Amino acid sequence: MVSVAPLAGDHFRAALLSIGLLTGDDRKPAPCVRVCKRGDMAQVAWVIGGGSGIGAAVAQRLADAGWQVAISGRRAEKLDQVAAGRPAIHPYPLDVTDGAAIAATIAQIASDLGRLDLTIFGAAAWQPMEVADYDFGRFSTIVDTNLMGVVRLATPLVAQLERQGGGQFAVISSVAGYLGLPRSAAYSACKAALINLCETMRTELLPKNIIVRMIAPGFVKSELTDKNDFPMPFLMEADEAARHIVDGLTRSTRFEIAFPWQMVWLMKTLRFLPYPLFFAVTRRMLPKESSR
Ligand SMILES: NC(=O)c1ccc[n+]([C@@H]2O[C@H](COP(=O)([O-])OP(=O)(O)OC[C@H]3O[C@@H](n4cnc5c(N)ncnc54)[C@H](OP(=O)(O)O)[C@@H]3O)[C@@H](O)[C@H]2O)c1
């Protein structure tokens, strides 16, 4: 008679081995995380989406802390405004839907500033959108910017980081990516995909000494949230968000930088509710006329 328990044990052990929770003799330990330091030389950051809102505040905070900061976005005049009076901030206009332009900008920054210690992807498009309104063009613009922008960036950026021996790659997702929110289909779906993608990249890139970080802000005042016509609990200023981000990126190597804690706690609790309860709550987020 076959005993089930040892078989189940073997399968469980194989599953743990396959996901790396158990190590066989042939497995090497994971390499230590090392954040690149350059002695007395200023470190170099690149903030994509640095012409406004959170990205602009992060760029200014890093520059004030002694970093050289490249900033990108489509509107050159917004980049120039952020750089005005700050010689450590350098505008590089860029549209993240253009893969060739991304590769050229990486090469240009590396040539001008020497290397890329920290790259932050914060470009995003956002529009409220309901099921009856899943216009293909508008939906795909959001996906093409928020998600595919990171995909286009990843290959040439990783090549540059490998050439220079490592670096950090941070992606601004959102607490909206923790769950599917009503009226936020394209945006929430992209932010969820970004969290998933960052998890994959964190594991894959660690052996190359590339540290992937995922940033999940709650509501922050910006051009993006100016479009919102619904209540935004725990809304914070861009400067306050930038403080959380820069502190998280420079004082730790942790994967997830999420804030404010009240919003993070609320969204994660909602995520782990059983679905009937989950939908009872999200239904209340619908505009009054459509929740009946
Ligand atoms: N505000 C919030 O409550 C909140 C919450 C969670 C997460 N976030 C995330 O934080 C990041 C920054 O958002 P924000 O709130 O500071 O809004 P924002 O001021 O509108 O910033 C978005 C930036 O993305 C740039 N951008 C848009 N499309 C682009 C493209 N195709 N190529 C290059 N750049 C592009 C915009 O510049 P151009 O228009 O000049 O290109 C803009 O500077 C976004 O990823 C957003 O999803 C925001």
The ligand as a MOL file (V3000), in Angstrom:
LIG
                    3D

  0  0  0     0  0            999 V3000
M  V30 BEGIN CTAB
M  V30 COUNTS 48 52 0 0 0
M  V30 BEGIN ATOM
M  V30 1 N -1.0600 61.7840 -7.2530 0
M  V30 2 C -1.4370 60.6480 -6.6750 0
M  V30 3 O -2.3760 60.6270 -5.8610 0
M  V30 4 C -0.7150 59.3810 -6.9890 0
M  V30 5 C -1.0070 58.2650 -6.1840 0
M  V30 6 C -0.3540 57.0650 -6.4360 0
M  V30 7 C 0.5770 57.0020 -7.4660 0
M  V30 8 N 0.8340 58.1210 -8.2340 0 CHG=1
M  V30 9 C 1.7980 57.9920 -9.3000 0
M  V30 10 O 2.8430 58.9110 -9.0960 0
M  V30 11 C 3.4310 59.2220 -10.3710 0
M  V30 12 C 3.5140 60.7310 -10.5240 0
M  V30 13 O 2.1830 61.2210 -10.6250 0
M  V30 14 P 1.7360 62.6730 -10.1270 0
M  V30 15 O 0.6080 62.4850 -9.2090 0
M  V30 16 O 2.8960 63.4580 -9.6850 0 CHG=-1
M  V30 17 O 1.0830 63.2580 -11.4660 0
M  V30 18 P 1.6550 64.1990 -12.6000 0
M  V30 19 O 2.0960 65.4820 -12.0160 0
M  V30 20 O 0.5930 64.2260 -13.6410 0
M  V30 21 O 2.9420 63.3980 -13.1140 0
M  V30 22 C 2.9150 62.4960 -14.1770 0
M  V30 23 C 4.0950 62.8220 -15.0550 0
M  V30 24 O 4.1770 61.8690 -16.0980 0
M  V30 25 C 4.6110 62.5250 -17.2600 0
M  V30 26 N 4.1710 61.7750 -18.4240 0
M  V30 27 C 2.9040 61.4440 -18.7760 0
M  V30 28 N 2.8970 60.7730 -19.9380 0
M  V30 29 C 4.2020 60.6930 -20.3240 0
M  V30 30 C 4.8580 60.1320 -21.4510 0
M  V30 31 N 4.1770 59.5290 -22.4430 0
M  V30 32 N 6.2150 60.2250 -21.5300 0
M  V30 33 C 6.9160 60.8330 -20.5430 0
M  V30 34 N 6.3530 61.3890 -19.4620 0
M  V30 35 C 5.0110 61.3140 -19.3610 0
M  V30 36 C 3.9610 63.9120 -17.1990 0
M  V30 37 O 4.7140 64.8700 -17.9210 0
M  V30 38 P 4.3600 65.3010 -19.4420 0
M  V30 39 O 2.8710 65.4490 -19.5000 0
M  V30 40 O 5.1030 66.5650 -19.6270 0
M  V30 41 O 4.8730 64.1960 -20.3040 0
M  V30 42 C 3.9880 64.2010 -15.7100 0
M  V30 43 O 5.1240 64.9780 -15.3640 0
M  V30 44 C 2.5650 58.5250 -11.4040 0
M  V30 45 O 3.1420 57.2760 -11.7360 0
M  V30 46 C 1.2730 58.2970 -10.6720 0
M  V30 47 O 0.5240 57.2280 -11.2180 0
M  V30 48 C 0.2020 59.2950 -8.0080 0
M  V30 END ATOM
M  V30 BEGIN BOND
M  V30 1 1 1 2
M  V30 2 2 2 3
M  V30 3 1 2 4
M  V30 4 1 4 5
M  V30 5 2 4 48
M  V30 6 2 5 6
M  V30 7 1 6 7
M  V30 8 2 7 8
M  V30 9 1 8 9
M  V30 10 1 8 48
M  V30 11 1 9 10
M  V30 12 1 9 46
M  V30 13 1 10 11
M  V30 14 1 11 12
M  V30 15 1 11 44
M  V30 16 1 12 13
M  V30 17 1 13 14
M  V30 18 2 14 15
M  V30 19 1 14 16
M  V30 20 1 14 17
M  V30 21 1 17 18
M  V30 22 2 18 19
M  V30 23 1 18 20
M  V30 24 1 18 21
M  V30 25 1 21 22
M  V30 26 1 22 23
M  V30 27 1 23 24
M  V30 28 1 23 42
M  V30 29 1 24 25
M  V30 30 1 25 26
M  V30 31 1 25 36
M  V30 32 1 26 27
M  V30 33 1 26 35
M  V30 34 2 27 28
M  V30 35 1 28 29
M  V30 36 1 29 30
M  V30 37 2 29 35
M  V30 38 1 30 31
M  V30 39 2 30 32
M  V30 40 1 32 33
M  V30 41 2 33 34
M  V30 42 1 34 35
M  V30 43 1 36 37
M  V30 44 1 36 42
M  V30 45 1 37 38
M  V30 46 2 38 39
M  V30 47 1 38 40
M  V30 48 1 38 41
M  V30 49 1 42 43
M  V30 50 1 44 45
M  V30 51 1 44 46
M  V30 52 1 46 47
M  V30 END BOND
M  V30 END CTAB
M  END
